[in-house]
Amino acid sequence: MTAPFPGRAAPRLNIGDAVHDGWQAFCRSPGAFVLFALLLWGLQVLFQLLQARIGTAAALSAYPVDWLLALVGLVGSLTSYFWGTIGMVRGALMGLDGRRPRFADLIRWDGGAVTRLFWAALLLGALLLAALAAITVLLGGPLGLLTAMADARAGSLSPGLQLMTLVVAVLLLLLIGFWLVGLIYVSVNQQFQAQISLTERLGPWATLRRSRALVDPHWPLLLLLVIVEALLSLLGVLACFVGFFVAWPVVVCVSTAAYRQLLALEAAPPPLPEANPAA
């Protein structure tokens, strides 16, 4: 009588292949990618200057036109960011398919993809902020009240209130720590929002769920990929900052190559178990 032996390990993301394929995709049209990165950086600088017209918190502008220009700068900054992200991903996908993306391909406007990415990012940000606000209200409020009571009594509280203050402070720190861990987790498993918004055309909530479903089985490897991409970006900044305009599109191409790998792994049939004769 024979019994099936446990199956072989399931295929997993290959970071080396993602880096290699992403670099090859970038090299098919480096000039277009770098020029597009320069354009996006220039637009961001321009829109940031417009937002600066309202002044600082200590000295806000009293002129309505400055506030109008700041609003234009904010809308322009967000629009150019999401448009640029979609354009970079489009070029990366073309490069991974063996084509040479042109500058015209990168700057092409895709309102549907930009809108889908915007709403997905907005939903994710709202969820994270709501969780932080809930922690602040539930524990930060009572802690602030206890601290105010201590100040009103010249720092003297009953032992019971002192213990309660300590417990609330510890719980607040723990929950903020959990929130930060959750932020890291979400940052990793939501890194394919742009690719999904461009290619899969899902709604905001479905986009978040789709990205999580793709990443969760490979989460540790995707965390390592994020670290590799951060190092690539850092090297670009250290190279007299000019290298950043190369590192930025390369990172997008690497991330998109990883996304394509995950799609292939998802579509691949499960590995067959190996049968060995029972002892």
PAZAPA-4460 file (N, C-alpha, C; in steps of 0.05 Angstrom, whole numbers, plus 32768, in hexadecimal, padded with zeros to 4 digits):
% residues 279
    n_x    n_y    n_z   ca_x   ca_y   ca_z    c_x    c_y    c_z   seq   type   mol
   8011   7FE8   8000   8000   8000   8000   8012   8019   8000     1      M     A
   800A   802C   7FF0   801A   8045   7FEF   8009   805C   7FF8     2      T     A
   8017   8070   8002   800A   8088   800C   8018   80A0   8000     3      A     A
   800A   80B4   7FF8   8017   80CC   7FEC   8029   80DA   8000     4      P     A
   8040   80E1   7FF7   8052   80F0   8008   804A   810E   8006     5      F     A
   804F   811E   801A   8048   813A   8018   8053   8146   7FFE     6      P     A
   8043   8157   7FF2   804A   8163   7FD8   8062   8175   7FD9     7      G     A
   806D   817A   7FC2   8084   818D   7FC0   807B   81A9   7FC8     8      R     A
   808E   81B9   7FD0   8087   81D4   7FD7   807B   81E4   7FC0     9      A     A
   8067   81F4   7FC5   805A   8203   7FB0   806E   8218   7FA5    10      A     A
   806B   821E   7F8B   807C   8233   7F80   8079   824D   7F8F    11      P     A
   808E   825D   7F90   808C   8276   7F9E   809A   828C   7F8E    12      R     A
   8096   82A4   7F96   80A2   82BB   7F89   80C0   82BA   7F88    13      L     A
   80CC   82C0   7F71   80E9   82C0   7F6E   80F2   82DE   7F6C    14      N     A
   80FD   82E8   7F81   8105   8304   7F82   811B   830A   7F6D    15      I     A
   812D   82F8   7F6A   8143   82FC   7F57   8137   82FF   7F3A    16      G     A
   8124   82EE   7F34   8117   82F0   7F19   8108   830B   7F16    17      D     A
   80FB   8313   7F2C   80EC   832D   7F2B   80FF   8344   7F26    18      A     A
   8116   8344   7F34   8129   835A   7F30   8135   8358   7F13    19      V     A
   813C   8340   7F0A   8147   833D   7EEF   8133   8346   7EDA    20      H     A
   811A   833C   7EDC   8106   8342   7EC8   80FF   8360   7EC8    21      D     A
   80FD   836B   7EE1   80F7   8388   7EE3   810D   8399   7ED6    22      G     A
   8126   8391   7EDB   813C   83A0   7ECF   813C   839E   7EB1    23      W     A
   8136   8386   7EA6   8135   8383   7E8A   811E   8393   7E7E    24      Q     A
   8107   8395   7E8C   80F1   83A5   7E82   80F9   83C3   7E81    25      A     A
   8107   83CC   7E95   8110   83E8   7E95   8124   83ED   7E7E    26      F     A
   8136   83DA   7E7A   814B   83DE   7E66   8140   83DE   7E49    27      C     A
   8127   83D5   7E45   811C   83D6   7E2A   8116   83F2   7E22    28      R     A
   8112   8405   7E35   810D   8421   7E2D   8115   8433   7E44    29      S     A
   812F   8433   7E4C   8137   8443   7E63   8132   8461   7E60    30      P     A
   8136   846B   7E48   8133   8488   7E43   8116   8491   7E49    31      G     A
   8103   8481   7E40   80E7   8489   7E45   80E0   8488   7E62    32      A     A
   80EA   8474   7E70   80E4   8472   7E8D   80F1   8489   7E9C    33      F     A
   810A   848F   7E97   8117   84A4   7EA6   810B   84BF   7E9F    34      V     A
   8104   84C4   7E86   80F7   84DE   7E7F   80DC   84E1   7E8D    35      L     A
   80CD   84CB   7E8E   80B3   84CC   7E9C   80B7   84D1   7EBA    36      F     A
   80CB   84C4   7EC6   80D1   84C9   7EE2   80D8   84E6   7EE7    37      A     A
   80E8   84F2   7ED5   80EF   850E   7ED8   80D7   8520   7ED5    38      L     A
   80C5   851A   7EC3   80AD   8529   7EBF   809C   8528   7ED9    39      L     A
   8098   8510   7EE4   8088   850E   7EFC   8094   851D   7F13    40      L     A
   80AF   851B   7F16   80BC   852A   7F2C   80B8   8548   7F28    41      W     A
   80BB   8552   7F10   80B7   856E   7F0B   809B   8577   7F11    42      G     A
   8087   8567   7F0A   806B   856E   7F11   8067   856F   7F2F    43      L     A
   8072   855B   7F3D   806F   855B   7F5A   807B   8574   7F67    44      Q     A
   8093   857C   7F5D   80A0   8594   7F68   808E   85AC   7F63    45      V     A
   8083   85AF   7F4B   8072   85C5   7F44   8059   85C6   7F56    46      L     A
   804C   85AF   7F59   8034   85AF   7F69   803A   85B3   7F87    47      F     A
   8051   85AA   7F90   8058   85B0   7FAC   805D   85CD   7FB0    48      Q     A
   8068   85DB   7F9D   806C   85F8   7F9F   8050   8606   7FA0    49      L     A
   803D   85FD   7F91   8022   8608   7F93   8016   8604   7FAE    50      L     A
   8019   85EC   7FB9   800E   85E7   7FD4   801B   85F8   7FE9    51      Q     A
   8035   85FF   7FE5   8043   860F   7FF9   8039   862C   7FF9    52      A     A
   8027   8634   7FE6   801E   864F   7FE6   800D   8656   7FFE    53      R     A
   8001   8642   800C   7FF1   8648   8023   8001   864E   803C    54      I     A
   801C   864B   803A   802D   8650   8050   802F   8639   8063    55      G     A
   8037   863E   807C   803A   862A   8090   8025   862D   80A5    56      T     A
   8023   8619   80B8   800F   861A   80CD   8012   8633   80DE    57      A     A
   802B   863D   80E0   8030   8655   80F1   8029   866E   80E2    58      A     A
   8028   866E   80C8   8022   8686   80B9   8013   867E   809F    59      A     A
   7FF9   867A   80A1   7FE9   8673   808A   7FE3   868B   8079    60      L     A
   7FE1   8687   805F   7FDB   869D   804D   7FBE   86A6   8051    61      S     A
   7FBA   86C0   804E   7F9F   86CC   8050   7F93   86D1   8035    62      A     A
   7FA0   86C9   801F   7F96   86CF   8004   7F88   86B6   7FF9    63      Y     A
   7F6F   86B9   7FF1   7F60   86A2   7FE6   7F6E   8695   7FCE    64      P     A
   7F7B   86A6   7FBD   7F88   869B   7FA6   7F9E   8687   7FAD    65      V     A
   7FAB   868C   7FC4   7FC0   8679   7FCC   7FB4   865E   7FD4    66      D     A
   7F9D   865F   7FE1   7F8F   8646   7FE8   7F85   8637   7FD0    67      W     A
   7F7C   8647   7FBC   7F73   863A   7FA3   7F8A   862D   7F95    68      L     A
   7FA1   863A   7F94   7FB9   862F   7F87   7FC2   8616   7F96    69      L     A
   7FC0   8617   7FB1   7FC8   8600   7FC1   7FB6   85E8   7FBB    70      A     A
   7F9C   85ED   7FB8   7F89   85D8   7FB1   7F90   85CC   7F96    71      L     A
   7F96   85DE   7F83   7F9E   85D4   7F68   7FB7   85C3   7F6A    72      V     A
   7FCA   85CC   7F7B   7FE3   85BD   7F7F   7FDD   85A1   7F8C    73      G     A
   7FCB   85A0   7F9F   7FC5   8586   7FAB   7FB8   8573   7F98    74      L     A
   7FA4   857D   7F89   7F97   856C   7F75   7FAB   8563   7F5F    75      V     A
   7FBB   8576   7F56   7FCF   8570   7F42   7FE3   855C   7F4B    76      G     A
   7FEC   855E   7F64   8000   854C   7F6F   7FF4   852F   7F71    77      S     A
   7FDC   852D   7F7B   7FD0   8512   7F7C   7FCB   8507   7F60    78      L     A
   7FC1   8517   7F4E   7FBB   850D   7F33   7FD4   8504   7F25    79      T     A
   7FE9   8514   7F27   8002   850D   7F19   800F   84F4   7F26    80      S     A
   800B   84F1   7F40   8016   84D9   7F4D   8008   84BF   7F43    81      Y     A
   7FEE   84C0   7F43   7FDF   84A7   7F3B   7FE2   84A3   7F1C    82      F     A
   7FE1   84B8   7F0D   7FE6   84B6   7EF0   8002   84AB   7EEA    83      W     A
   8016   84B6   7EF9   8031   84AC   7EF4   8035   8490   7EFC    84      G     A
   8028   8487   7F12   802A   846C   7F1B   801F   8459   7F07    85      T     A
   8007   845F   7EFC   7FFB   844F   7EE8   800C   844E   7ECF    86      I     A
   8017   8465   7EC7   8028   8466   7EAF   8041   8455   7EB2    87      G     A
   804E   8456   7EC9   8065   8445   7ECE   805F   8428   7ECD    88      M     A
   8048   8420   7ED9   8040   8404   7ED9   803A   83FB   7EBC    89      V     A
   802D   840C   7EAD   8027   8405   7E91   8041   8400   7E81    90      R     A
   8054   8412   7E85   806E   840E   7E78   807C   83F5   7E81    91      G     A
   807A   83EF   7E9B   8087   83D6   7EA6   807A   83BD   7E99    92      A     A
   8060   83BE   7E97   8052   83A6   7E8B   805A   83A3   7E6E    93      L     A
   805D   83B9   7E5F   8065   83B7   7E43   8081   83AD   7E42    94      M     A
   8093   83B6   7E53   80AE   83AC   7E53   80B0   838F   7E5A    95      G     A
   80A0   8386   7E6D   80A0   8369   7E74   8095   8358   7E5E    96      L     A
   8084   8364   7E4D   807A   8355   7E36   808E   8355   7E1E    97      D     A
   80A5   8361   7E22   80B9   8362   7E0D   80B7   8379   7DFA    98      G     A
   80A5   838C   7E00   80A2   83A4   7DEF   80B2   83BB   7DFA    99      R     A
   80B5   83D0   7DE9   80C4   83E8   7DF1   80B0   83FE   7DF6   100      R     A
   80A9   8404   7E0F   8096   8419   7E15   80A1   8434   7E0C   101      P     A
   8090   8444   7DFF   8098   845F   7DF6   808F   8473   7E0C   102      R     A
   809A   848B   7E0A   8093   84A0   7E1D   8075   84A5   7E1A   103      F     A
   806A   84A4   7E02   804D   84A8   7DFD   803D   8493   7E0C   104      A     A
   8047   847A   7E0E   8039   8465   7E1C   8038   846B   7E3A   105      D     A
   804D   8477   7E45   804E   847C   7E61   803C   8493   7E69   106      L     A
   803B   84A8   7E59   802B   84BF   7E60   800E   84BD   7E59   107      I     A
   8006   84A7   7E4B   7FEA   84A4   7E43   7FD8   84A4   7E5B   108      R     A
   7FC2   84B3   7E5A   7FAF   84B6   7E70   7F9C   849E   7E6F   109      W     A
   7F98   8491   7E86   7F84   847C   7E89   7F73   8483   7EA2   110      D     A
   7F5E   8492   7E9D   7F4E   849D   7EB3   7F42   8487   7EC4   111      G     A
   7F3A   8470   7EB8   7F2E   845A   7EC7   7F42   844F   7EDB   112      G     A
   7F5B   8449   7ED2   7F6F   843D   7EE3   7F77   8451   7EF9   113      A     A
   7F7B   846A   7EF2   7F82   847F   7F05   7F6D   8481   7F1B   114      V     A
   7F54   8481   7F13   7F3E   8484   7F26   7F3C   846B   7F38   115      T     A
   7F40   8454   7F2C   7F3F   843B   7F3D   7F55   843B   7F51   116      R     A
   7F6D   8443   7F49   7F84   8444   7F5B   7F7F   8458   7F71   117      L     A
   7F75   846F   7F6A   7F6F   8485   7F7E   7F5C   847B   7F93   118      F     A
   7F46   846F   7F8B   7F32   8466   7F9F   7F3C   844F   7FB0   119      W     A
   7F4C   843D   7FA4   7F58   8428   7FB4   7F6B   8433   7FC9   120      A     A
   7F7C   8446   7FC1   7F8F   8452   7FD4   7F80   8462   7FE9   121      A     A
   7F6B   8470   7FE1   7F5C   847F   7FF4   7F4E   846D   8009   122      L     A
   7F43   8457   8000   7F36   8444   8012   7F4A   8439   8026   123      L     A
   7F62   8431   801C   7F76   8426   802D   7F7F   843B   8042   124      L     A
   7F84   8454   8039   7F8B   8468   804C   7F76   846E   8061   125      G     A
   7F5C   846E   8058   7F46   8472   806B   7F45   845C   8080   126      A     A
   7F49   8443   8078   7F48   842D   808B   7F5E   8430   809F   127      L     A
   7F76   8436   8096   7F8D   8439   80A9   7F88   8451   80BC   128      L     A
   7F7F   8467   80B1   7F7A   847E   80C2   7F63   8479   80D6   129      L     A
   7F4F   846A   80CD   7F38   8464   80DF   7F42   8453   80F6   130      A     A
   7F53   843F   80F0   7F5D   842E   8106   7F6E   843F   811A   131      A     A
   7F7F   8451   810F   7F8F   8461   8121   7F7D   8474   8131   132      L     A
   7F69   847F   8125   7F56   8491   8133   7F48   8483   8149   133      A     A
   7F3F   846A   8143   7F31   845B   8158   7F43   8455   8170   134      A     A
   7F5C   844F   816B   7F6F   844A   8181   7F73   8464   8191   135      I     A
   7F76   847A   8183   7F7A   8494   8190   7F62   849C   81A1   136      T     A
   7F4A   8498   8197   7F32   84A0   81A6   7F2D   848D   81BD   137      V     A
   7F30   8473   81B9   7F2A   8460   81CE   7F3D   8461   81E5   138      L     A
   7F57   8465   81DF   7F6B   8464   81F5   7F79   847F   81F8   139      L     A
   7F7E   848E   81E3   7F8B   84A7   81E5   7F7A   84BB   81F5   140      G     A
   7F60   84BB   81F1   7F4E   84CD   8200   7F4F   84C8   821E   141      G     A
   7F4A   84AF   8227   7F4B   84AA   8244   7F67   84B0   824F   142      P     A
   7F7C   84AA   8240   7F97   84B0   824B   7F9B   84CE   824E   143      L     A
   7F92   84DD   823A   7F94   84FA   823C   7F84   8505   8254   144      G     A
   7F6C   84F9   8259   7F5C   8502   8270   7F6A   84FC   828A   145      L     A
   7F75   84E4   828C   7F83   84DD   82A5   7F9C   84EE   82A9   146      L     A
   7FAA   84F5   8293   7FC1   8506   8295   7FB9   8522   829E   147      T     A
   7FA2   852C   8294   7F98   8546   829B   7F90   8547   82B9   148      A     A
   7F84   8531   82C2   7F7D   852F   82DE   7F96   8530   82F0   149      M     A
   7FAB   8522   82E7   7FC4   8522   82F7   7FD0   853E   82F7   150      A     A
   7FCF   854D   82E1   7FDA   8568   82E0   7FC9   857A   82F2   151      D     A
   7FAF   8576   82F2   7F9E   8587   8303   7FA3   8583   8321   152      A     A
   7FAB   856B   8328   7FB0   8564   8344   7FCE   8565   834A   153      R     A
   7FDD   8574   833A   7FFA   8578   833F   8008   855D   833E   154      A     A
   8000   854B   832B   800E   8532   8327   8006   851C   833B   155      G     A
   7FF3   8521   834C   7FEC   850D   8360   7FD1   8500   8359   156      S     A
   7FD2   84E6   8354   7FBA   84D6   834F   7FB9   84BF   8362   157      L     A
   7FA1   84B5   8367   7F9F   849E   8378   7FAD   8486   836B   158      S     A
   7FB6   8472   837B   7FC3   845B   8370   7FB3   844D   835A   159      P     A
   7F98   844C   835E   7F87   8440   834A   7F88   844E   832F   160      G     A
   7F87   8469   8330   7F88   8478   8318   7FA4   8477   830B   161      L     A
   7FB9   8476   831C   7FD4   8473   8311   7FD7   8459   8302   162      Q     A
   7FCC   8444   830E   7FCD   842A   8300   7FBD   842A   82E6   163      L     A
   7FA6   8437   82E7   7F95   8439   82CF   7FA4   8449   82B9   164      M     A
   7FB1   845E   82C1   7FC1   846E   82AD   7FD6   845D   82A1   165      T     A
   7FE4   844E   82B1   7FFA   843D   82A7   7FEF   8428   8293   166      L     A
   7FD8   841B   829B   7FCC   8406   828A   7FC3   8412   826F   167      V     A
   7FB6   8429   8270   7FAD   8436   8257   7FC4   843D   8246   168      V     A
   7FDA   8448   8252   7FF1   8450   8242   7FFE   8438   8235   169      A     A
   8000   8421   8244   800C   8409   8238   7FFB   83FE   8221   170      V     A
   7FE0   83FE   8226   7FCE   83F4   8211   7FD0   8406   81F8   171      L     A
   7FD2   8420   81FC   7FD4   8432   81E5   7FEE   842D   81D6   172      L     A
   8004   8429   81E4   801D   8423   81D6   801B   8408   81C7   173      L     A
   800F   83F4   81D3   800C   83DA   81C6   7FFB   83DC   81AD   174      L     A
   7FE5   83EA   81AF   7FD3   83ED   8197   7FE0   83FD   8181   175      L     A
   7FEF   8412   8188   7FFE   8421   8174   8013   840F   8167   176      I     A
   8020   83FE   8177   8033   83EB   816C   8026   83D7   8159   177      G     A
   800E   83CD   8160   8000   83BB   814F   7FF8   83C9   8135   178      F     A
   7FF0   83E3   8138   7FE9   83F2   8120   8000   83F6   810D   179      W     A
   8018   83FA   8118   8030   83FD   8108   8037   83E3   80FA   180      L     A
   8034   83CD   8109   8038   83B2   80FC   8024   83AE   80E6   181      V     A
   800B   83B6   80EB   7FF7   83B3   80D6   7FFD   83C5   80BE   182      G     A
   8008   83DD   80C3   8010   83EF   80AE   8025   83E2   809C   183      L     A
   8039   83D4   80A8   804D   83C7   8099   8041   83B0   8088   184      I     A
   802F   83A1   8095   8022   838A   8087   8012   8394   806F   185      Y     A
   8003   83AA   8073   7FF2   83B4   805E   8003   83C0   8048   186      V     A
   8019   83CE   804F   802B   83DA   803B   8036   83C5   8028   187      S     A
   803B   83AD   8033   8046   8398   8022   8030   838B   8011   188      V     A
   8019   8385   801D   8005   8376   800E   7FF4   8388   7FFC   189      N     A
   7FF8   83A2   7FFD   7FE9   83B4   7FEB   7FFB   83C1   7FD6   190      Q     A
   8012   83B5   7FD1   8025   83C2   7FBF   801E   83BE   7FA2   191      Q     A
   800A   83AE   7F9C   8003   83AA   7F7F   7FE9   83B8   7F78   192      F     A
   7FE1   83CC   7F87   7FC8   83DA   7F80   7FC9   83E6   7F64   193      Q     A
   7FE0   83F2   7F5C   7FE1   83FF   7F42   7FDF   83EA   7F2C   194      A     A
   7FEC   83D3   7F2F   7FEB   83BE   7F1A   7FCF   83B3   7F18   195      Q     A
   7FC2   83AF   7F2E   7FA6   83A5   7F2E   7F93   83BA   7F22   196      I     A
   7F97   83D3   7F2A   7F85   83E8   7F1F   7F87   83EA   7F01   197      S     A
   7F9F   83E6   7EF6   7FA3   83E8   7ED9   7F9A   83D0   7ECA   198      L     A
   7F9E   83B8   7ED5   7F9A   83A0   7EC5   7F80   8391   7ECD   199      T     A
   7F77   8393   7EE5   7F61   8382   7EEE   7F47   8392   7EF2   200      E     A
   7F48   83AC   7EF2   7F30   83BD   7EF2   7F1B   83B6   7F07   201      R     A
   7F24   83B5   7F20   7F13   83AF   7F37   7F0C   83C8   7F46   202      L     A
   7EF7   83C6   7F57   7EF0   83DC   7F68   7F04   83DF   7F7F   203      G     A
   7F01   83F4   7F8F   7F15   83FA   7FA4   7F18   83E3   7FB8   204      P     A
   7F01   83D9   7FC3   7F03   83C4   7FD7   7F0D   83AA   7FCA   205      W     A
   7F04   83A4   7FB2   7F0D   838C   7FA4   7F2B   838E   7F9E   206      A     A
   7F34   83A6   7F98   7F51   83A9   7F92   7F62   83A3   7FAB   207      T     A
   7F59   83AC   7FC2   7F67   83A6   7FDB   7F67   8388   7FE1   208      L     A
   7F50   837C   7FDD   7F4E   835F   7FE3   7F5F   834F   7FCF   209      R     A
   7F5F   8358   7FB6   7F6E   834A   7FA1   7F8C   834B   7FA7   210      R     A
   7F96   8363   7FAE   7FB2   8366   7FB4   7FBA   8355   7FCC   211      S     A
   7FA9   8354   7FE0   7FAF   8344   7FF8   7FAF   8326   7FF0   212      R     A
   7F9C   831D   7FE0   7F9B   8301   7FD8   7FB4   82F9   7FC8   213      A     A
   7FBF   830B   7FB8   7FD7   8305   7FA9   7FF0   8303   7FBB   214      L     A
   7FF1   8316   7FCE   800A   8319   7FDD   800C   8306   7FF5   215      V     A
   7FF5   8302   8003   7FF6   82F3   801D   8005   82D9   801C   216      D     A
   8001   82C8   8007   8010   82AE   8007   802E   82B2   8004   217      P     A
   8037   82C9   7FFB   8054   82CE   7FF7   805D   82E6   8008   218      H     A
   804F   82ED   801D   8054   8306   802B   8071   830A   8034   219      W     A
   807E   82F6   8040   809A   82FB   8048   80AD   8302   8031   220      P     A
   80A8   82F4   801A   80B9   82FA   8003   80B3   8316   7FF8   221      L     A
   8099   831E   7FF9   8092   8339   7FEF   809D   834E   8002   222      L     A
   809F   8348   801C   80AC   835B   802E   80CA   835E   8027   223      L     A
   80D7   8348   8021   80F2   8349   8018   80F5   8359   7FFE   224      L     A
   80E2   8355   7FEC   80E3   8364   7FD3   80E0   8383   7FD8   225      L     A
   80CE   838A   7FEB   80CB   83A6   7FF2   80E6   83B2   7FFC   226      V     A
   80F4   83A2   800C   810E   83AB   8017   8122   83AE   8000   227      I     A
   8122   839B   7FED   8134   839D   7FD6   812E   83B7   7FC6   228      V     A
   8114   83BC   7FC2   810C   83D3   7FB3   8114   83ED   7FC1   229      E     A
   8111   83ED   7FDC   8119   8404   7FEC   8137   8409   7FE9   230      A     A
   8147   83F4   7FE9   8164   83F7   7FE6   816B   8401   7FCA   231      L     A
   815C   83F8   7FB6   8161   8403   7F9B   815B   8421   7F99   232      L     A
   8145   8429   7FA6   813E   8445   7FA7   8153   8455   7FB6   233      S     A
   815C   844A   7FCC   8171   8458   7FDC   818A   845B   7FCC   234      L     A
   8192   8446   7FBD   81AA   8449   7FAD   81A6   845F   7F97   235      L     A
   818E   8460   7F8D   8189   8475   7F79   818B   8491   7F85   236      G     A
   8181   8495   7F9D   8183   84AF   7FAA   81A0   84B5   7FB1   237      V     A
   81B0   84A1   7FB9   81CC   84A6   7FC0   81DD   84AC   7FA8   238      L     A
   81D4   84A4   7F90   81E4   84A9   7F78   81DE   84C5   7F6E   239      A     A
   81E5   84D9   7F7F   81E1   84F5   7F79   81C4   84FC   7F72   240      C     A
   81B2   84EB   7F7C   8195   84EE   7F78   818C   84E8   7F5B   241      F     A
   819F   84EB   7F48   8198   84E6   7F2C   8190   84C9   7F28   242      V     A
   819D   84B8   7F36   8197   849B   7F34   817A   8495   7F3C   243      G     A
   816D   84A6   7F4B   8152   84A1   7F54   813F   849F   7F3C   244      F     A
   8145   84AE   7F27   8133   84AE   7F0F   8137   8494   7EFF   245      F     A
   814C   8485   7F05   814F   846A   7EFB   8143   8456   7F0E   246      V     A
   8149   845A   7F28   8140   8446   7F3C   8121   8446   7F3E   247      A     A
   8115   845C   7F3B   80F7   845E   7F3E   80EA   844C   7F29   248      W     A
   80EE   844F   7F0F   80E1   843D   7EFC   80EA   8420   7EFF   249      P     A
   8104   841C   7F06   810D   8400   7F0A   80FD   83F3   7F20   250      V     A
   80F9   8401   7F36   80E9   83F5   7F4C   80CD   83EE   7F43   251      V     A
   80C1   8400   7F33   80A6   83FA   7F29   80A6   83E2   7F17   252      V     A
   80BB   83E0   7F06   80BD   83C8   7EF4   80C1   83AF   7F04   253      C     A
   80D2   83B0   7F19   80D6   8398   7F2A   80BD   8390   7F38   254      V     A
   80AE   83A3   7F43   8095   839D   7F51   8081   8391   7F3D   255      S     A
   8080   839C   7F25   806D   8392   7F11   8075   8376   7F08   256      T     A
   808F   8370   7F06   8098   8355   7F00   8090   8342   7F15   257      A     A
   8092   834A   7F2F   8089   8339   7F45   806B   8334   7F43   258      A     A
   805C   8348   7F3C   803F   8345   7F38   8039   8331   7F22   259      Y     A
   8047   8332   7F0C   8043   831F   7EF7   804A   8303   7F00   260      R     A
   805F   8300   7F10   8066   82E6   7F1B   8050   82DB   7F2C   261      Q     A
   8044   82EC   7F3D   802F   82E2   7F4E   8016   82DA   7F3E   262      L     A
   8010   82E8   7F29   7FFA   82E0   7F18   7FFF   82C4   7F0B   263      L     A
   8018   82C0   7F03   801F   82A6   7EF7   801E   8290   7F0C   264      A     A
   8027   8295   7F24   8026   8281   7F39   8009   827B   7F41   265      L     A
   7FF8   8290   7F41   7FDC   828C   7F47   7FCE   827A   7F33   266      E     A
   7FD6   827E   7F19   7FC9   826E   7F04   7FD5   8252   7F01   267      A     A
   7FEC   824E   7F0C   7FF9   8233   7F09   7FEA   821E   7F19   268      A     A
   7FE8   8206   7F0E   7FDB   81F0   7F1E   7FEB   81E9   7F36   269      P     A
   7FDE   81DF   7F4B   7FED   81D8   7F64   8000   81C1   7F5E   270      P     A
   8017   81C0   7F6C   802A   81AA   7F68   801E   818F   7F6F   271      P     A
   8024   817B   7F5F   801A   8160   7F65   802A   8154   7F7B   272      L     A
   801D   8144   7F8C   802B   8136   7FA2   803D   8121   7F96   273      P     A
   8053   811D   7FA4   8065   8107   7F9C   805E   80EE   7FAC   274      E     A
   805C   80D8   7F9D   8054   80BF   7FAA   806D   80AF   7FB0   275      A     A
   806F   80A6   7FC8   8085   8094   7FD1   8079   807B   7FDD   276      N     A
   8086   8065   7FD9   807B   804C   7FE6   807D   804E   8004   277      P     A
   8068   8046   8011   8068   8047   802E   807B   8031   8039   278      A     A
   8087   8037   804F   809A   8024   805B   808B   800C   8065   279      A     A
***
